[in-house]
Amino acid sequence: MSEEMQIIKAPGIDLPPLVVREKIQAIETAMRACPDVLIGDCCPLKHSFAKGLYVREITVPAGMLTVTKIHKFSHPAFLLEGEMSIMEEWGPRRVSAPAYFITRAGTKRVIYHHTKVVLVTVHATEEQDTEKIEEEIIAKSFDEMDDVVEIENFVQEVTKCLG
């Protein structure tokens, strides 16, 4: 297996990204209606910090189905242990450890954990308060992502002008 993730595309699934986004949101809505659903950070987390970096490690038990939050910025993720199937706007894939990938800005996923999974994500921030970090890196809705993209585009244009 290569150092990068092994991707196995599901045959016959070719939906437009916005349709997949709607389906992911529908799954989340249905899950929230279940009486025994766990909401929030319900799996063991480990938080670490380095200069300008926040490192978040989560351990998820086998058989769990999760819906992730919306990420405002791209960042790396490292699958240290386990195997999971991911559905996101760019299509489905199955990932086995060891693997790494880049989470794109605006990503929201449904993940089925075939085995116990240990996943580490790394985020650029000077903040060390995890509640403030979440406000900084997580969008409450896809509408909020429009504002993030506009700001990033503005910064890129200003940088070009000054460059």
C-alpha positions as CSV (number, residue, x, y, z in Angstrom):
1,M,0.0,0.0,0.0
2,S,1.3,3.5,-0.8
3,E,1.9,6.1,1.9
4,E,-1.1,8.0,0.5
5,M,-4.6,6.7,1.1
6,Q,-6.0,3.8,-0.9
7,I,-9.2,4.9,-2.6
8,I,-11.8,2.5,-3.7
9,K,-14.6,4.2,-5.6
10,A,-18.1,2.7,-5.3
11,P,-19.3,1.5,-8.7
12,G,-22.3,3.3,-10.2
13,I,-22.3,6.2,-7.8
14,D,-21.9,9.5,-9.7
15,L,-24.0,12.2,-8.1
16,P,-23.5,16.0,-8.5
17,P,-21.7,17.4,-5.4
18,L,-24.7,19.5,-4.2
19,V,-26.9,16.4,-4.3
20,V,-24.4,14.6,-2.1
21,R,-24.3,17.6,0.2
22,E,-28.1,17.5,0.5
23,K,-28.0,13.8,1.2
24,I,-25.4,14.2,3.9
25,Q,-27.5,16.9,5.6
26,A,-30.6,14.6,5.3
27,I,-28.6,11.8,7.0
28,E,-27.6,14.1,9.8
29,T,-31.1,15.3,10.3
30,A,-32.4,11.7,10.4
31,M,-29.7,10.7,12.9
32,R,-30.5,13.7,15.2
33,A,-34.1,12.4,15.4
34,C,-33.0,9.0,16.8
35,P,-33.4,8.7,20.6
36,D,-30.0,7.3,21.3
37,V,-27.9,9.4,19.0
38,L,-24.7,10.9,20.4
39,I,-24.2,14.5,19.5
40,G,-21.0,16.5,19.7
41,D,-17.6,15.3,20.7
42,C,-18.6,12.0,22.1
43,C,-15.5,10.0,21.3
44,P,-12.2,10.3,23.1
45,L,-10.2,13.3,22.0
46,K,-6.6,14.3,22.6
47,H,-5.5,17.9,22.0
48,S,-1.9,18.9,21.3
49,F,-0.3,22.2,20.3
50,A,2.8,23.3,18.5
51,K,3.8,26.8,17.3
52,G,0.9,27.9,15.1
53,L,-0.7,24.4,15.1
54,Y,-3.5,22.6,16.8
55,V,-3.4,18.8,16.6
56,R,-6.6,16.9,17.3
57,E,-6.7,13.1,17.7
58,I,-10.0,11.2,17.9
59,T,-10.6,7.6,18.6
60,V,-13.8,6.2,17.2
61,P,-15.1,2.7,18.0
62,A,-15.9,0.1,15.3
63,G,-19.4,0.2,13.8
64,M,-20.1,3.9,14.5
65,L,-21.6,6.2,11.8
66,T,-20.6,9.8,12.2
67,V,-21.4,13.0,10.4
68,T,-18.6,15.6,10.5
69,K,-18.8,19.3,11.0
70,I,-18.2,21.8,8.1
71,H,-14.5,22.7,7.9
72,K,-13.7,26.3,6.9
73,F,-10.1,25.7,5.8
74,S,-8.2,22.8,4.2
75,H,-6.0,20.8,6.5
76,P,-4.2,17.4,6.6
77,A,-5.7,14.3,8.2
78,F,-3.8,11.2,9.2
79,L,-5.5,7.8,9.6
80,L,-3.2,6.1,12.1
81,E,-5.3,3.0,12.8
82,G,-8.4,1.4,11.3
83,E,-10.6,1.4,8.2
84,M,-13.4,3.7,7.3
85,S,-15.8,4.5,4.4
86,I,-16.3,8.1,3.6
87,M,-19.1,9.8,1.7
88,E,-18.4,13.4,0.7
89,E,-19.2,15.8,-2.1
90,W,-16.3,14.4,-4.2
91,G,-17.6,10.9,-4.0
92,P,-17.3,7.8,-1.8
93,R,-14.1,6.1,-0.8
94,R,-12.8,3.5,1.6
95,V,-9.6,4.4,3.5
96,S,-7.3,2.0,5.5
97,A,-4.5,3.0,7.8
98,P,-1.8,4.1,7.4
99,A,-3.0,6.9,5.2
100,Y,-3.2,10.7,5.0
101,F,-5.3,13.1,3.0
102,I,-6.2,16.7,2.7
103,T,-9.6,17.8,3.9
104,R,-10.8,20.5,1.5
105,A,-12.4,23.7,2.8
106,G,-16.2,23.3,2.9
107,T,-16.0,19.5,3.5
108,K,-18.8,17.7,5.5
109,R,-18.7,13.9,5.5
110,V,-20.6,10.8,6.6
111,I,-18.2,8.2,7.8
112,Y,-18.8,4.6,8.7
113,H,-16.0,3.1,10.9
114,H,-15.5,-0.5,10.0
115,T,-13.0,-0.9,12.8
116,K,-11.7,1.2,15.6
117,V,-10.3,4.3,14.0
118,V,-7.6,6.7,15.3
119,L,-7.6,9.9,13.2
120,V,-5.4,12.9,13.6
121,T,-6.1,16.3,12.1
122,V,-3.8,19.3,12.0
123,H,-5.1,22.9,11.9
124,A,-3.2,26.2,11.5
125,T,-4.0,28.5,14.4
126,E,-2.3,30.4,17.2
127,E,-5.3,29.8,19.5
128,Q,-5.0,27.1,22.3
129,D,-8.6,27.3,23.7
130,T,-10.4,24.4,21.9
131,E,-13.8,26.3,22.0
132,K,-12.3,29.3,20.3
133,I,-10.5,27.0,17.8
134,E,-13.8,25.4,16.9
135,E,-15.3,28.9,16.3
136,E,-12.3,29.7,14.1
137,I,-12.1,26.5,12.0
138,I,-15.7,25.1,11.9
139,A,-18.6,26.7,9.9
140,K,-22.1,26.5,11.4
141,S,-23.6,26.2,8.0
142,F,-22.7,26.2,4.3
143,D,-23.9,29.8,4.1
144,E,-21.1,30.8,6.4
145,M,-18.6,29.2,3.9
146,D,-19.6,31.8,1.3
147,D,-18.2,34.5,3.6
148,V,-15.0,32.4,4.2
149,V,-14.4,32.0,0.4
150,E,-15.0,35.7,-0.3
151,I,-12.4,36.7,2.4
152,E,-9.9,34.2,1.1
153,N,-10.3,35.5,-2.5
154,F,-9.9,39.1,-1.2
155,V,-6.7,38.2,0.6
156,Q,-5.3,36.4,-2.4
157,E,-6.1,39.5,-4.6
158,V,-4.5,41.9,-2.2
159,T,-1.4,39.7,-1.9
160,K,-1.1,39.6,-5.7
161,C,-1.2,43.4,-5.8
162,L,1.4,43.8,-3.1
163,G,3.6,41.0,-4.4
